[in-house]
Amino acid sequence: MLNIAWLLRASRWARNPPSAKRVKLVVGVIAVCVALFAIERLVGWPDWLTVNGPSRGVPLR
């Protein structure tokens, strides 16, 4: 169920849509994120970027 605040925000957005420049920016950011995700899934995560966890004998604080 939609909250009334979201409906008010949607109506305001419909009356004053974002500029084409902002839409291109958001689409570009989403495209870069999808590309990075796809590369990570196809190639894999490099070992040198993996953080080593604490050893089992050391308690976490």
Residue pairs with C-beta under 8 A, 6 or more apart in sequence:
18 26
54 60
